[in-house]
Amino acid sequence: MLSKEAERAIRAIARIANPHGNHDAVVATVEEDCLVLLVSHRFVREVWNDPEREDFPNQEPDGYELTIHGRNYFSNKRRRWLRANSGALIASVASIAGAAVGYLLGHFFS
């Protein structure tokens, strides 16, 4: 799981639509250490307009875009939560349904 700051950064990068030329907007919105973390964990990918600039390590990218892992982060997070809590959800619904059926049967037969 990522920190709240990293999650806000993913949302901010997703809102800035054009990956070619959004470098200044992303740098102004997201803190540098958070951006480095997201790039190193492959949630965000650096984008260059000229593919040959990628070979020079000191060149700043033209922009940033979310990878598939970054785009699916929040849906995967919800899926993990649901998988972890599905037993409790089923048990609570079953207990409420059992109480309702018990009340109706008690009311009907009394």
LINBEL-V877670 format. One record per helix or strand of 3 or more residues. SS is the DSSP state (@ for helix, = for strand). FROM is the first residue (numbers start at 1). TO is the last residue. If there is no record, write none. Layout:
SS:FROM:TO / SS:FROM:TO
This chain:
@:4:15 / @:23:29 / @:32:40 / =:44:47 / @:51:55 / =:63:66 / @:68:71 / @:73:109
